[in-house]
């Protein structure tokens, strides 16, 4: 039995963002690194888009950010 998959880890990052948990920043960075390493043929533009969406999880475009991130996994 392993750790969380990318989808599950993203759910946790979104929960941290929604609850203003202090763990959000570190979890978001870890998730971004995992996306870059684990997804086959990931492109720099994808990583940039994911980083921007992660930053917006605590912003006024939260729902759009979540949808964008879900499309990337």
VMD Tcl script that builds the backbone (N, CA, C; Angstrom):
set m [mol new atoms 219]
animate dup $m
set s [atomselect $m all]
$s set {name element resname resid chain x y z} {
  {N N UNK 1 A 0.847 -1.166 0.000}
  {CA C UNK 1 A 0.000 0.000 0.000}
  {C C UNK 1 A 0.902 1.242 0.000}
  {N N UNK 2 A 0.685 2.114 -0.956}
  {CA C UNK 2 A 1.517 3.307 -1.074}
  {C C UNK 2 A 0.852 4.525 -0.475}
  {N N UNK 3 A 1.422 5.669 -0.802}
  {CA C UNK 3 A 0.878 6.933 -0.332}
  {C C UNK 3 A -0.300 7.362 -1.196}
  {N N UNK 4 A -0.606 8.620 -1.105}
  {CA C UNK 4 A -1.715 9.168 -1.875}
  {C C UNK 4 A -1.352 9.276 -3.345}
  {N N UNK 5 A -2.321 9.017 -4.213}
  {CA C UNK 5 A -2.146 9.260 -5.633}
  {C C UNK 5 A -2.250 10.760 -5.896}
  {N N UNK 6 A -1.967 11.173 -7.116}
  {CA C UNK 6 A -2.030 12.594 -7.460}
  {C C UNK 6 A -3.422 13.180 -7.230}
  {N N UNK 7 A -4.459 12.432 -7.599}
  {CA C UNK 7 A -5.828 12.939 -7.404}
  {C C UNK 7 A -6.147 13.146 -5.931}
  {N N UNK 8 A -5.789 12.168 -5.120}
  {CA C UNK 8 A -6.067 12.270 -3.693}
  {C C UNK 8 A -5.250 13.390 -3.052}
  {N N UNK 9 A -3.997 13.503 -3.460}
  {CA C UNK 9 A -3.146 14.574 -2.929}
  {C C UNK 9 A -3.693 15.941 -3.323}
  {N N UNK 10 A -4.211 16.053 -4.549}
  {CA C UNK 10 A -4.815 17.314 -4.986}
  {C C UNK 10 A -6.043 17.644 -4.145}
  {N N UNK 11 A -6.841 16.649 -3.828}
  {CA C UNK 11 A -8.005 16.877 -2.968}
  {C C UNK 11 A -7.583 17.440 -1.617}
  {N N UNK 12 A -6.497 16.910 -1.086}
  {CA C UNK 12 A -5.994 17.392 0.194}
  {C C UNK 12 A -5.495 18.833 0.080}
  {N N UNK 13 A -4.789 19.154 -1.002}
  {CA C UNK 13 A -4.322 20.523 -1.236}
  {C C UNK 13 A -5.519 21.475 -1.318}
  {N N UNK 14 A -6.558 21.064 -2.025}
  {CA C UNK 14 A -7.761 21.901 -2.151}
  {C C UNK 14 A -8.441 22.098 -0.799}
  {N N UNK 15 A -8.459 21.065 0.013}
  {CA C UNK 15 A -9.029 21.177 1.356}
  {C C UNK 15 A -8.222 22.156 2.200}
  {N N UNK 16 A -6.901 22.056 2.144}
  {CA C UNK 16 A -6.050 22.993 2.877}
  {C C UNK 16 A -6.307 24.428 2.433}
  {N N UNK 17 A -6.484 24.617 1.126}
  {CA C UNK 17 A -6.744 25.970 0.609}
  {C C UNK 17 A -8.091 26.487 1.117}
  {N N UNK 18 A -9.099 25.643 1.048}
  {CA C UNK 18 A -10.456 26.054 1.438}
  {C C UNK 18 A -10.557 26.373 2.924}
  {N N UNK 19 A -9.723 25.731 3.735}
  {CA C UNK 19 A -9.800 25.929 5.185}
  {C C UNK 19 A -8.691 26.843 5.716}
  {N N UNK 20 A -7.945 27.459 4.786}
  {CA C UNK 20 A -6.828 28.333 5.166}
  {C C UNK 20 A -5.844 27.641 6.102}
  {N N UNK 21 A -5.616 26.370 5.856}
  {CA C UNK 21 A -4.680 25.593 6.671}
  {C C UNK 21 A -3.245 26.028 6.369}
  {N N UNK 22 A -2.438 26.112 7.393}
  {CA C UNK 22 A -1.045 26.520 7.220}
  {C C UNK 22 A -0.233 25.506 6.406}
  {N N UNK 23 A -0.754 24.314 6.218}
  {CA C UNK 23 A -0.071 23.280 5.442}
  {C C UNK 23 A -0.214 23.488 3.931}
  {N N UNK 24 A -1.059 24.442 3.523}
  {CA C UNK 24 A -1.367 24.610 2.101}
  {C C UNK 24 A -0.138 24.827 1.229}
  {N N UNK 25 A 0.690 25.804 1.565}
  {CA C UNK 25 A 1.825 26.157 0.702}
  {C C UNK 25 A 2.747 24.967 0.462}
  {N N UNK 26 A 3.153 24.305 1.509}
  {CA C UNK 26 A 4.070 23.167 1.373}
  {C C UNK 26 A 3.416 22.030 0.592}
  {N N UNK 27 A 2.147 21.772 0.864}
  {CA C UNK 27 A 1.441 20.702 0.158}
  {C C UNK 27 A 1.287 21.042 -1.322}
  {N N UNK 28 A 1.011 22.298 -1.626}
  {CA C UNK 28 A 0.857 22.713 -3.019}
  {C C UNK 28 A 2.170 22.556 -3.783}
  {N N UNK 29 A 3.265 22.932 -3.165}
  {CA C UNK 29 A 4.576 22.786 -3.819}
  {C C UNK 29 A 4.907 21.310 -4.024}
  {N N UNK 30 A 4.666 20.493 -3.012}
  {CA C UNK 30 A 4.915 19.050 -3.157}
  {C C UNK 30 A 4.076 18.458 -4.281}
  {N N UNK 31 A 2.806 18.873 -4.373}
  {CA C UNK 31 A 1.937 18.353 -5.412}
  {C C UNK 31 A 2.448 18.776 -6.796}
  {N N UNK 32 A 2.900 20.005 -6.916}
  {CA C UNK 32 A 3.418 20.494 -8.192}
  {C C UNK 32 A 4.647 19.693 -8.622}
  {N N UNK 33 A 5.529 19.414 -7.687}
  {CA C UNK 33 A 6.713 18.607 -7.990}
  {C C UNK 33 A 6.300 17.209 -8.427}
  {N N UNK 34 A 5.360 16.629 -7.721}
  {CA C UNK 34 A 4.888 15.291 -8.090}
  {C C UNK 34 A 4.280 15.289 -9.482}
  {N N UNK 35 A 3.504 16.318 -9.808}
  {CA C UNK 35 A 2.930 16.406 -11.150}
  {C C UNK 35 A 4.043 16.409 -12.193}
  {N N UNK 36 A 5.063 17.216 -11.961}
  {CA C UNK 36 A 6.169 17.336 -12.913}
  {C C UNK 36 A 6.940 16.028 -13.071}
  {N N UNK 37 A 7.075 15.282 -11.995}
  {CA C UNK 37 A 7.876 14.058 -12.023}
  {C C UNK 37 A 7.057 12.838 -12.458}
  {N N UNK 38 A 5.826 12.749 -11.993}
  {CA C UNK 38 A 5.046 11.524 -12.185}
  {C C UNK 38 A 4.252 11.464 -13.482}
  {N N UNK 39 A 3.851 12.590 -14.004}
  {CA C UNK 39 A 3.054 12.573 -15.241}
  {C C UNK 39 A 3.983 12.370 -16.434}
  {N N UNK 40 A 3.632 11.436 -17.280}
  {CA C UNK 40 A 4.475 11.198 -18.451}
  {C C UNK 40 A 4.303 12.349 -19.447}
  {N N UNK 41 A 5.409 12.722 -20.018}
  {CA C UNK 41 A 5.446 13.760 -21.046}
  {C C UNK 41 A 4.873 15.104 -20.590}
  {N N UNK 42 A 5.077 15.445 -19.342}
  {CA C UNK 42 A 4.608 16.746 -18.860}
  {C C UNK 42 A 5.448 17.839 -19.512}
  {N N UNK 43 A 4.821 18.924 -19.858}
  {CA C UNK 43 A 5.485 20.044 -20.518}
  {C C UNK 43 A 5.647 21.198 -19.529}
  {N N UNK 44 A 6.586 22.071 -19.812}
  {CA C UNK 44 A 6.823 23.234 -18.965}
  {C C UNK 44 A 5.556 24.083 -18.849}
  {N N UNK 45 A 4.841 24.255 -19.939}
  {CA C UNK 45 A 3.602 25.038 -19.910}
  {C C UNK 45 A 2.572 24.443 -18.971}
  {N N UNK 46 A 2.531 23.131 -18.895}
  {CA C UNK 46 A 1.602 22.456 -17.973}
  {C C UNK 46 A 1.971 22.752 -16.533}
  {N N UNK 47 A 3.257 22.719 -16.240}
  {CA C UNK 47 A 3.718 23.011 -14.880}
  {C C UNK 47 A 3.417 24.466 -14.534}
  {N N UNK 48 A 3.613 25.365 -15.488}
  {CA C UNK 48 A 3.305 26.786 -15.257}
  {C C UNK 48 A 1.820 26.985 -15.000}
  {N N UNK 49 A 0.986 26.321 -15.792}
  {CA C UNK 49 A -0.464 26.425 -15.606}
  {C C UNK 49 A -0.870 25.879 -14.242}
  {N N UNK 50 A -0.296 24.750 -13.871}
  {CA C UNK 50 A -0.611 24.158 -12.566}
  {C C UNK 50 A -0.194 25.082 -11.428}
  {N N UNK 51 A 0.976 25.690 -11.543}
  {CA C UNK 51 A 1.446 26.607 -10.500}
  {C C UNK 51 A 0.512 27.803 -10.370}
  {N N UNK 52 A 0.076 28.344 -11.493}
  {CA C UNK 52 A -0.845 29.483 -11.458}
  {C C UNK 52 A -2.183 29.080 -10.841}
  {N N UNK 53 A -2.673 27.908 -11.196}
  {CA C UNK 53 A -3.947 27.442 -10.645}
  {C C UNK 53 A -3.824 27.178 -9.145}
  {N N UNK 54 A -2.722 26.597 -8.724}
  {CA C UNK 54 A -2.512 26.366 -7.289}
  {C C UNK 54 A -2.509 27.689 -6.529}
  {N N UNK 55 A -1.886 28.691 -7.108}
  {CA C UNK 55 A -1.848 30.010 -6.461}
  {C C UNK 55 A -3.237 30.611 -6.329}
  {N N UNK 56 A -4.100 30.291 -7.263}
  {CA C UNK 56 A -5.452 30.862 -7.266}
  {C C UNK 56 A -6.425 30.079 -6.381}
  {N N UNK 57 A -6.004 28.954 -5.844}
  {CA C UNK 57 A -6.915 28.171 -4.997}
  {C C UNK 57 A -7.428 28.968 -3.806}
  {N N UNK 58 A -6.655 29.906 -3.344}
  {CA C UNK 58 A -7.085 30.753 -2.225}
  {C C UNK 58 A -7.658 32.077 -2.710}
  {N N UNK 59 A -7.830 32.215 -4.001}
  {CA C UNK 59 A -8.310 33.466 -4.566}
  {C C UNK 59 A -9.776 33.415 -4.950}
  {N N UNK 60 A -10.187 34.432 -5.665}
  {CA C UNK 60 A -11.599 34.540 -6.036}
  {C C UNK 60 A -11.997 33.594 -7.164}
  {N N UNK 61 A -11.020 32.976 -7.818}
  {CA C UNK 61 A -11.319 32.045 -8.910}
  {C C UNK 61 A -11.046 30.601 -8.487}
  {N N UNK 62 A -11.383 30.302 -7.250}
  {CA C UNK 62 A -11.118 28.989 -6.663}
  {C C UNK 62 A -11.697 27.851 -7.514}
  {N N UNK 63 A -12.954 27.954 -7.883}
  {CA C UNK 63 A -13.610 26.868 -8.624}
  {C C UNK 63 A -12.952 26.631 -9.973}
  {N N UNK 64 A -12.608 27.694 -10.678}
  {CA C UNK 64 A -11.919 27.556 -11.963}
  {C C UNK 64 A -10.544 26.924 -11.774}
  {N N UNK 65 A -9.874 27.280 -10.699}
  {CA C UNK 65 A -8.558 26.713 -10.413}
  {C C UNK 65 A -8.663 25.213 -10.164}
  {N N UNK 66 A -9.659 24.809 -9.392}
  {CA C UNK 66 A -9.858 23.387 -9.116}
  {C C UNK 66 A -10.114 22.633 -10.410}
  {N N UNK 67 A -10.984 23.157 -11.257}
  {CA C UNK 67 A -11.300 22.504 -12.532}
  {C C UNK 67 A -10.060 22.380 -13.408}
  {N N UNK 68 A -9.256 23.422 -13.437}
  {CA C UNK 68 A -8.025 23.380 -14.226}
  {C C UNK 68 A -7.086 22.302 -13.714}
  {N N UNK 69 A -6.902 22.234 -12.415}
  {CA C UNK 69 A -5.996 21.249 -11.827}
  {C C UNK 69 A -6.498 19.819 -12.058}
  {N N UNK 70 A -7.787 19.635 -11.957}
  {CA C UNK 70 A -8.347 18.302 -12.186}
  {C C UNK 70 A -8.117 17.839 -13.627}
  {N N UNK 71 A -8.144 18.773 -14.565}
  {CA C UNK 71 A -7.891 18.409 -15.967}
  {C C UNK 71 A -6.437 17.988 -16.197}
  {N N UNK 72 A -5.551 18.418 -15.337}
  {CA C UNK 72 A -4.124 18.140 -15.514}
  {C C UNK 72 A -3.699 16.775 -14.975}
  {N N UNK 73 A -4.519 16.159 -14.136}
  {CA C UNK 73 A -4.117 14.863 -13.555}
  {C C UNK 73 A -4.731 13.692 -14.264}
}
mol reanalyze $m
mol bondsrecalc $m
mol representation Tube
mol addrep $m
